[in-house]
């Protein structure tokens, strides 16, 4: 019985936090974004350069043709 009451208390607290904090537009990353602006993890490649030296894998039999290059 104690476990059931404890579970209901945790569920009630989660619902209360959801209604009062999260549903009002709370942004958990606002302070982090202000302190550490996002940076690209990978630098963009120069036009006309390859990003990897791996051979292309042929498409499987019956696969649709890829879209034309831009």
N, C-alpha and C positions, 0 to 999 in steps of 0.2 A: 504494500500500500504506500509506503514511504517513497519507493522508486517511482511509482505512478505520479504522486504529488510533485516530486522533484522534476520529473519530465514535463509535467504541465506548467510548472513555474518557469522552466527554461523556454518552453514554447511560448508562453505568455510574454516573457521578456523579449524574445525575438520578434514577435508580432508588434509589440510596443515600439521597439527601436525602428522597425521597418516603417511603421505609420508616422512616427514623429520626426525621424531623421532622413531616411532614404527617400521616401515619397515626396519630400519637400524640395528636392533638387540638390541634395548634398553631393558634392564632388570629392571623393576620397583622395584624389590625386592633385587637388588644387595647390596645396602648399608645396608638394614635391615638384610640380611643374614650374612654380615660381622660383624655387631654389636651383633646380637642375633642368634647364630647357632641353627639349628633345633634340638629339643629334642623330644624324644618319649613322647606322652601324657600319654600313658599307659605302665607301665613296663611289659616286656614280662613274661609270666607265666613260672614257672619251669616245666620241662617235668614230666608228670605223675600227675599233679595237675589239679583240675577243676577250672574254672574261675568264675562259677556261680553255685548257688544251686537251680536252677529252673528245674522243670520237663520238659522233652522233649515233644514237641508237635507232635502228630502222623501225618504222611503225609496224605494229602487228598486222597480220593479214586481215583485210576487211575494214581497216580503220579509215575514217573519212580523211580527205586531203586537208592539210593544214591551211590556214588562211594565208593570203599573199603577204609578203614582207611590206612594211610601210615605206 
